[in-house]
Amino acid sequence: MIDNKQFRFDNGFVGIDDVINISESNIVTYLNENDEYLNFIQRGADFILQIVSEGTPVYGINTGYGDSCNVVIPEHLVFKLPRNLYTYHGCGLGQFLSNSQVRAVMVVRLASLCKGFSGIRPLLLRQIIAFLNEGIAPLIPSEGSVGASGDLTPLSYLAAALCGEREVIYKHQRMDAQYALRLSCLAPLQLQPKEALALMNGTSVMTALACEAYTRANYLKELTTRITSMASYALDGNANHFDAFLFTLKPHSGQENIASWIREDLVLPEKSNSGRIQDRYSIRCAPHIIGVLADALPWIKSHIENEINSVNDNPVIDGENQKVMHGGHFYGGHIAFAMDSLKNLIANLADMMDRQMALLVDTRYNNGLPANLSADSGPDAAVSHGLKALQISVSAWTAEALKLTMPASVFSRSTECHNQDKVSMGTIASRDCLRILQLTEQVAAGMLVAVYQGVSLRLQMPQHAPLHPRLHMMIDDLSKILVLVFEDRALQSELEDLLNAIRLRIWPLYSHHK
Ligand SMILES: N[C@@H](Cc1ccc(O)cc1)C(=O)O
């Protein structure tokens, strides 16, 4: 829980909102310095040292890693081993994670390590917390994790930076980690046995990205609902499709909720079934499309929050009872399934909006609005093409989003000499999901232009239905970014502003966002 703009790390619950709030702001974080808690953590680390001195073989402490687990590491090399782990995993490629994504990774890794079953010292936890508070963000390439054995390669960049190696972003500059540590008066860590494995052998990259995906998806749920209300109004649609009683008869609660939001945005005609009796499915079935997302989000959230609050590490160390448990908790199957599912749900929203756009711009379906929603009715109207090209862009973004919905998890392949012979691919699923979200947000930005145009033009028609104050307000909000497209003009910068507004979740919509 964030209290007084401060966040305390210990073995308490960490929610998606906490991850997002800390990653997007500079909330001060601190470790619970209560003796009982610190002693509990320290006992795990002491137990590791006891294992080392006794010489009993324990995986990853005095053995090689992965398939090399039968290589016994002599005592004099045991302290060298952690550095080798993060060093040989320095083979990531691809775009770097963003600053806020890296911060989310650190919060999520802390949440797991703070449970106290990883055999690490409080010092290590304090170093990650210092990185968060100082604003030091390791440069983490996003590609190279199969998501079981955790996110070994991307997390190796966190482990290395904590020890003053590789590169970080600090005060908006890319620099050697060692230099950033010096500038912020932090000493580089020297990892003890098990500590590099504890940092790297977990699902924190895919889970951090999943927190972002969940948050963006939750906002899109509301935004696509509002867009549907506006599209229905612009098309002079039948608001009775969203009748309250009708929705009690098919009681998926998320779907009912979406229908109620649309209903509250529209002024329901007294006479039901006036005008066109049935709208096309992208309008009439919008609660059934967005509702699937609304009903899935709670379980997606519970998968993500279970993962955040799990010990996703191996071996698991119970310092209290002096037990080592060898298992496979680094396997990201739940996140993989949640993100593969979310990809499908979000791409369906893009598809729905693309169809709504097709209705709005086409005089065969838009109930009297001008072709391509062009507002130009002056002497030069013939040269104005309105939103013609915008529709093409929206179709392209939609197709690209749909193309990426192939589940990542079914592409599991045996790797690392068949030790990791079944893997989750959860990190790829999370990354694909974020790309689909980006494309779908672009489609939503395009649709905001279209519904702004469509509603404004409908209001200019002599006989139009009353516009509900909520939609009036949305039109007012949009008019701060958008101007009616009259003569042809390039729309890119307005689309960028809309996209920015979506990413910042600036409209409160149906619930309050930040
Ligand atoms: N995750 C593996 C450990 C591992 C670590 C590093 C590797 O390079 C490979 C495997 C396990 O716990 O079994």
The ligand as an SDF file (V2000), in Angstrom:
LIG
                    3D

 13 13  0  0  0  0  0  0  0  0999 V2000
   16.5190  -21.7960  -13.6970 N   0  0  0  0  0  0  0  0  0  0  0  0
   17.4050  -22.8810  -13.6470 C   0  0  0  0  0  0  0  0  0  0  0  0
   18.7230  -22.3320  -13.4160 C   0  0  0  0  0  0  0  0  0  0  0  0
   19.4960  -21.8130  -14.5760 C   0  0  0  0  0  0  0  0  0  0  0  0
   20.2550  -20.6950  -14.3620 C   0  0  0  0  0  0  0  0  0  0  0  0
   21.0860  -20.2440  -15.3380 C   0  0  0  0  0  0  0  0  0  0  0  0
   21.1840  -20.8940  -16.5190 C   0  0  0  0  0  0  0  0  0  0  0  0
   22.0350  -20.4140  -17.4780 O   0  0  0  0  0  0  0  0  0  0  0  0
   20.4210  -21.9960  -16.7630 C   0  0  0  0  0  0  0  0  0  0  0  0
   19.5760  -22.4380  -15.7800 C   0  0  0  0  0  0  0  0  0  0  0  0
   17.0040  -23.8100  -12.5220 C   0  0  0  0  0  0  0  0  0  0  0  0
   16.6990  -23.3520  -11.4360 O   0  0  0  0  0  0  0  0  0  0  0  0
   16.9770  -24.9880  -12.7010 O   0  0  0  0  0  0  0  0  0  0  0  0
  1  2  1  0
  2  3  1  0
  2 11  1  0
  3  4  1  0
  4  5  1  0
  4 10  2  0
  5  6  2  0
  6  7  1  0
  7  8  1  0
  7  9  2  0
  9 10  1  0
 11 12  2  0
 11 13  1  0
M  END
$$$$
